[in-house]
Amino acid sequence: MALLGPRQVGKTTLAIGVGKTRPSIYLDLESEADRAKLSEPELYLSGHDDKLVILDEVHRLPGVFQTLRGLIDRTRLAGRRAGQFLLLGSASIDLLRQSGVARRPAPKSISS
């Protein structure tokens, strides 16, 4: 799921609130330390497939979208739940293009 909108409208606050309702991890991709955790994104994210993964400022790491698509597809093929990833970023057409949302059916997106 993607939560897109302009800066400073409460996307992060909302996402953290959602994260408190279930096991989750939060990565702020403006943080060099959090970006470093995704130096091998498939390995790191696969290790958290039992949690909601919140990726804030996801446009800072555009290469992660291909990995996310693969992980989501594998999860679906295994018959497991949807909604493992919550992506936060600016509501721009460039972000949508990077994510592949424009090419995939029925995206779930909330704009603020």
Secondary structure, DSSP 8 states (H G I E B T S, - for coil): -EEE--TTSSHHHHHHHHHTTSSEEEEETTSHHHHHHTSSHHHHHHTTTTSEEEEETGGG-TTHHHHHHHHHHHHHHTT--S--EEEEE---HHHHHHHTGGGSSS--EEE-
